[in-house]
Amino acid sequence: MFIMACTKDRYNIGNARVAGMQQALHITDQQHSCCTYVYVAHQRASVVGPRILIPGMILCGSIVCLLQGVMSNFAGLVACRFWVLPSIAIMHSALGSASAFSGLLSAAIIHMDGIAHKPGWAWIFLLEGLFIVVIALIGFIFLPDSPNAALFLKDSEKTLISDALRSDGILVEGAAKGQFWPEFRRIFTQPHIRICSMRPNRRLVDSTLTSLSTFLPSIVASLGYAGSVAQLMTVPPFAVSAALAILTGLVADRYAVRGLTMIISGTIATIGFTMFFASNENGVRYGSLFLIVPGVFCIGPPVSAWISNNTAPLVRRATALGLASTIRNLGTILSMWLYGSISPPPRYTSATITLLAFQIGTVICVAGALVHIVMENKRKERMRLEWRVPLRNESIWFEYVM
């Protein structure tokens, strides 16, 4: 619920656009694209702990969301979007849930048009902003800084969780954390990290994901739906993607097939984009969204876990995740201009071709990283086998008995 709250204030501008915000504010497609992406990315650690940091970020975002409900021109929209705070770590399954939930709410909220002399699109920001305020206040009370501070856990449960985190290398102390700068530099030399987070793969994934999260209401509207119907028609693809993202994450973790899962998901999305581009039938194009949206969203959980699982010690893991989080915003810049500005409706030709190419690139990058990891595992296995052969007494591993 906290993660859904973090994402709703970032992507509800897409629902507001379909509800008439763009026309009411008299802004162009280019101005809308600019406002969609402008925000301040305060993605850094804090000494205050997660109990204060996470709800605090959500509360700040909710205040900005509320302010978007009372803006009256382009300057006000820019000022509000500039201060929309993104979450530090966003689960992509929650993105799908938030988008589906936002579509349902928006379809109902726009019928409040005229109440208190506010248009329907303004009520989207006002009511969703109030919802996020409540979630943030709940977080201040119930969100613990660590398992040991959780009031709802027994002492035995706290010990069990702490031991598990320590075993996984998450709770470490002293020298086990690793020195920061040597480990930071090491990240740039590891092929699988460069492919997964610092090379095009991460930017490709997030560019496509952000485009769909923000502009799916506009895409659906271009297929002949309008008003609350367009809002409702965005719900099924997002709902399916939310369920499949959770299922994909569970399967990828249970059977250790994260790379294969991402390749399959990327291939499904590629097929969907091809259908959307090749067909002239609105029914087929809408049906392709059930391949595109789940395919894209199901890549997120495995790729984030992949980066975390394949980096150690703690400093290196934290650095890799931080870099991935920062770099993904570079892809988001492009995504904000694809729909409406660079590529007009109803065909969205340039945007579809671009995102189709991105999906192919994602599959290639993931496959490359997977090949590298498989080869590294085989190399290490050979080394372990060599160490098991009988030692000669000349070996440095052989110790003479005194």
C-alpha positions in Angstrom: 0.0 0.0 0.0 2.9 2.4 0.8 4.5 1.7 -2.6 1.1 2.2 -4.4 0.9 5.6 -2.7 4.3 6.5 -3.8 3.5 5.9 -7.5 -0.1 7.3 -7.7 1.0 10.9 -7.5 3.6 10.3 -10.2 1.3 8.8 -12.8 -2.2 10.1 -12.2 -1.4 13.0 -14.5 -2.2 10.6 -17.4 -5.7 10.0 -16.0 -6.2 13.7 -15.5 -5.2 14.4 -19.2 -7.9 12.1 -20.5 -10.4 13.8 -18.1 -9.8 17.2 -19.8 -6.9 18.7 -17.8 -4.8 19.6 -20.9 -7.7 21.4 -22.6 -8.6 23.2 -19.3 -5.1 24.5 -18.8 -4.6 25.4 -22.5 -1.3 23.6 -22.7 0.2 21.9 -25.8 1.3 18.3 -26.1 5.0 19.5 -25.7 4.2 21.3 -22.5 2.3 18.3 -21.2 5.3 16.0 -21.9 7.6 18.4 -20.1 5.4 18.6 -17.0 5.0 14.8 -16.9 8.6 14.2 -16.3 9.7 17.3 -14.3 10.3 16.3 -10.7 13.1 16.4 -8.1 14.7 13.0 -7.6 15.8 12.9 -3.9 16.9 9.3 -4.1 19.5 9.1 -1.3 19.9 7.5 2.0 18.9 9.3 5.2 20.0 9.0 8.8 16.5 9.4 10.0 15.5 5.8 9.2 12.8 4.3 7.0 10.0 5.0 9.5 10.5 8.8 9.0 12.0 8.8 5.5 9.5 6.8 3.5 6.3 8.2 5.0 7.9 11.7 4.9 8.5 11.3 1.1 4.9 10.0 0.6 3.5 12.9 2.6 5.5 15.5 0.6 4.3 13.9 -2.6 0.7 13.9 -1.4 0.8 17.6 -0.6 2.0 18.3 -4.2 -0.7 16.0 -5.5 -3.3 18.1 -3.7 -1.9 21.3 -5.0 -2.3 20.0 -8.6 -6.0 20.0 -7.9 -6.1 23.8 -7.5 -3.6 24.9 -10.2 -5.0 26.9 -13.1 -2.3 27.3 -15.7 0.9 25.8 -17.2 3.2 27.5 -14.7 1.4 26.0 -11.7 1.5 22.6 -13.3 5.3 22.9 -13.8 5.8 24.1 -10.2 3.8 21.1 -8.8 5.5 18.4 -11.0 8.9 19.8 -10.1 8.3 18.7 -6.5 6.8 15.2 -7.1 9.1 12.9 -5.2 9.7 9.4 -6.5 10.1 6.4 -4.2 13.6 5.0 -3.5 12.6 1.5 -4.5 9.4 0.9 -6.4 8.1 -2.6 -6.9 6.8 -3.0 -10.4 4.0 -5.2 -9.3 2.8 -2.3 -7.1 3.1 0.0 -10.2 0.5 -2.1 -12.0 -1.7 -2.2 -8.9 -1.5 1.5 -8.5 -2.2 2.2 -12.2 -5.2 -0.2 -12.2 -6.5 1.3 -8.9 -6.0 4.8 -10.3 -8.0 4.0 -13.4 -10.9 2.8 -11.3 -10.9 5.8 -9.1 -10.5 8.3 -11.9 -13.5 6.7 -13.7 -15.6 7.4 -10.7 -14.1 10.8 -9.7 -14.6 12.5 -13.0 -18.3 12.4 -12.4 -17.7 14.9 -9.6 -17.2 17.5 -12.2 -18.6 20.8 -11.0 -18.7 20.0 -7.3 -17.3 23.0 -5.3 -16.7 24.6 -8.8 -13.9 22.1 -9.5 -13.6 20.2 -12.7 -13.4 16.4 -12.6 -9.7 16.2 -13.4 -9.0 18.5 -10.4 -10.9 16.1 -8.1 -8.6 13.3 -9.3 -5.6 15.1 -7.7 -7.5 16.2 -4.6 -9.0 12.9 -3.6 -6.0 10.8 -4.5 -3.8 13.3 -2.7 -6.0 12.9 0.5 -5.7 9.2 0.2 -1.9 9.4 0.1 -1.9 11.7 3.1 -3.7 9.0 5.1 -1.3 6.3 4.0 1.7 8.5 5.0 0.3 9.2 8.4 -0.2 5.4 8.9 3.4 4.9 7.9 4.7 7.3 10.6 2.9 5.2 13.2 3.3 1.6 12.1 6.3 1.4 9.8 9.4 0.1 11.8 13.0 1.1 11.2 14.1 -2.5 11.5 12.8 -5.9 12.4 13.9 -5.4 16.0 11.7 -2.3 16.2 8.6 -3.9 14.9 5.9 -3.8 17.6 3.8 -6.6 15.9 6.7 -9.2 16.0 7.5 -11.4 18.9 11.1 -11.5 20.2 11.6 -15.0 18.7 10.4 -13.7 15.4 12.7 -10.7 15.5 15.6 -13.0 16.2 14.6 -15.3 13.4 14.3 -12.4 10.9 17.6 -10.8 12.0 19.5 -14.1 11.7 18.1 -14.6 8.2 19.1 -11.1 7.1 22.5 -11.6 8.6 22.9 -14.9 6.7 22.0 -13.2 3.5 24.6 -10.6 4.0 22.1 -7.7 4.5 22.8 -7.1 8.2 26.5 -6.7 8.4 28.9 -4.8 10.7 32.4 -3.5 10.6 34.8 -4.7 7.9 32.2 -7.0 6.4 30.5 -4.0 4.9 33.5 -3.4 2.6 35.2 -0.1 1.9 33.1 2.3 0.0 35.3 3.6 -2.8 37.0 0.4 -3.8 33.7 -1.4 -4.0 32.1 1.6 -5.8 34.8 1.4 -8.5 34.5 -2.3 -8.8 30.8 -2.0 -9.9 31.9 -0.4 -13.1 34.2 -3.3 -14.0 31.6 -6.1 -13.7 30.0 -7.0 -17.0 26.7 -8.3 -15.6 26.2 -5.1 -13.6 27.0 -2.9 -16.6 24.5 -4.8 -18.7 21.7 -4.9 -16.2 21.9 -1.4 -14.7 24.4 1.0 -16.4 24.0 0.0 -20.0 20.9 0.5 -22.2 19.0 -2.4 -20.6 17.9 -0.6 -17.5 17.0 2.6 -19.4 15.1 0.6 -22.0 13.0 -1.2 -19.4 12.1 2.0 -17.5 11.5 4.1 -20.6 8.9 1.6 -21.8 7.4 1.1 -18.3 7.0 4.8 -17.6 5.4 5.4 -21.0 2.8 2.8 -20.4 2.1 3.9 -16.8 1.6 7.5 -17.8 0.1 7.4 -21.2 -2.0 4.2 -21.3 -5.2 6.3 -20.7 -4.3 8.4 -23.8 -3.5 5.3 -25.8 -6.9 3.7 -24.9 -8.7 7.0 -25.7 -7.1 6.9 -29.2 -8.8 3.5 -29.7 -12.2 5.1 -29.7 -13.0 5.1 -25.9 -13.7 8.4 -24.1 -14.3 9.8 -20.6 -14.9 7.4 -17.8 -15.0 4.4 -20.2 -11.4 5.1 -21.3 -10.4 5.2 -17.6 -12.1 1.9 -16.9 -10.6 0.3 -20.0 -7.1 0.9 -18.6 -7.8 -1.2 -15.5 -7.8 -4.8 -17.0 -4.3 -4.6 -18.6 -2.8 -3.1 -15.4 -4.7 -5.6 -13.2 -3.4 -8.5 -15.2 0.2 -7.1 -15.1 0.0 -6.7 -11.3 -1.0 -10.3 -10.8 1.5 -11.7 -13.3 4.3 -9.5 -11.9 3.8 -11.1 -8.5 3.6 -14.6 -10.0 6.7 -13.9 -12.1 8.7 -12.8 -9.2 7.7 -15.8 -7.1 8.6 -18.2 -10.0 11.8 -16.5 -10.8 12.9 -16.6 -7.1 11.7 -20.2 -6.4 13.4 -21.8 -9.4 16.3 -19.3 -9.9 15.3 -18.4 -13.4 15.3 -14.6 -13.3 17.2 -14.2 -16.6 14.9 -16.6 -18.4 11.8 -15.0 -16.9 12.9 -11.6 -18.2 13.6 -13.0 -21.7 10.2 -14.5 -21.9 8.5 -11.4 -20.6 10.4 -9.2 -23.1 9.5 -11.5 -25.9 5.8 -11.4 -24.9 5.9 -7.5 -24.9 7.7 -7.6 -28.3 4.8 -9.7 -29.8 2.3 -7.2 -28.3 4.0 -4.1 -29.7 4.2 -5.9 -33.1 0.4 -6.6 -33.0 -0.3 -3.0 -32.0 1.8 -1.6 -34.8 0.7 -4.0 -37.6 -3.1 -4.0 -36.9 -5.7 -1.4 -38.0 -8.4 -2.9 -35.9 -9.0 -1.2 -32.5 -10.1 -4.4 -30.9 -6.9 -6.2 -31.8 -4.8 -3.1 -30.8 -6.6 -3.1 -27.4 -6.0 -6.8 -27.0 -2.3 -6.3 -27.7 -2.2 -4.2 -24.5 -2.7 -7.5 -22.5 0.6 -8.6 -23.9 2.5 -5.3 -23.8 1.7 -4.2 -20.3 2.2 -7.5 -18.4 5.3 -8.2 -20.6 6.9 -4.9 -19.6 5.9 -4.9 -16.0 7.0 -8.5 -15.4 10.6 -7.6 -16.2 10.9 -5.2 -13.3 10.9 -7.4 -10.2 13.4 -10.0 -11.6 15.9 -7.4 -12.9 15.9 -5.5 -9.6 16.4 -8.8 -7.6 19.0 -9.9 -10.2 21.2 -6.9 -9.5 20.8 -7.3 -5.7 21.5 -11.1 -5.7 24.6 -10.9 -7.9 26.4 -8.1 -6.1 28.3 -8.4 -2.8 29.3 -7.2 -0.2 26.8 -4.8 1.1 28.4 -1.6 -0.1 28.7 -3.0 -3.7 25.1 -4.1 -3.6 23.8 -0.8 -2.4 25.9 1.1 -5.0 24.6 -1.1 -7.8 21.0 -0.6 -6.8 21.5 3.2 -6.4 23.1 3.5 -9.8 20.3 1.5 -11.4 17.7 3.7 -9.7 19.4 6.8 -11.0 20.1 5.6 -14.5 16.6 4.4 -15.1 15.4 8.0 -15.0 17.5 8.8 -18.1 15.2 6.5 -20.0 12.2 8.1 -18.5 13.1 11.4 -20.1 12.6 10.0 -23.5 9.4 8.2 -22.6 7.7 11.4 -21.6 8.1 12.8 -25.1 7.2 9.7 -27.1 3.4 9.8 -26.8 1.7 13.0 -28.0 4.7 15.1 -28.7 7.0 13.1 -30.9 4.4 10.5 -31.9 0.8 11.8 -32.3 -2.4 9.7 -31.9 -4.1 7.5 -32.9 -1.3 5.4 -34.4 1.6 6.5 -32.2 3.8 5.1 -34.9 7.2 6.5 -33.8 6.5 5.6 -30.2 5.5 2.0 -31.0 8.5 1.4 -33.2 10.8 2.9 -30.6 9.4 0.8 -27.7 9.4 -2.3 -29.9 13.1 -1.7 -30.5 13.6 -1.2 -26.8 12.0 -4.5 -26.0 14.2 -6.3 -28.5 17.2 -4.5 -27.0 16.1 -5.6 -23.5 15.9 -9.2 -24.5 19.4 -9.0 -26.1 20.9 -7.3 -23.0 19.4 -9.8 -20.6 20.5 -12.8 -22.7 24.0 -11.3 -22.8 24.1 -10.9 -19.0 22.7 -14.5 -18.6 25.4 -16.0 -20.8 28.1 -14.1 -18.9 26.7 -15.4 -15.5 26.4 -19.0 -16.7 30.0 -18.9 -18.0 31.3 -17.4 -14.7 29.5 -20.1 -12.7 31.1 -22.8 -14.8 34.5 -21.2 -14.4 34.1 -21.1 -10.6 32.9 -24.7 -10.5 36.0 -25.8 -12.4 38.2 -23.9 -9.9 36.4 -25.5 -7.0 36.9 -29.0 -8.5 40.6 -28.3 -9.0 41.0 -27.4 -5.3 39.5 -30.7 -4.4 42.2 -32.8 -6.0 44.8 -34.4 -3.7 47.3 -31.9 -2.6 51.0 -32.4 -3.2 53.2 -31.4 -0.2 54.8 -28.7 -2.3 51.4 -26.9 -2.5 51.0 -23.7 -0.5 47.6 -25.2 0.7 49.5 -28.2 2.2 50.4 -27.8 5.8 53.1 -30.0 7.4 52.3 -31.6 10.7 54.7 -30.4 13.4 
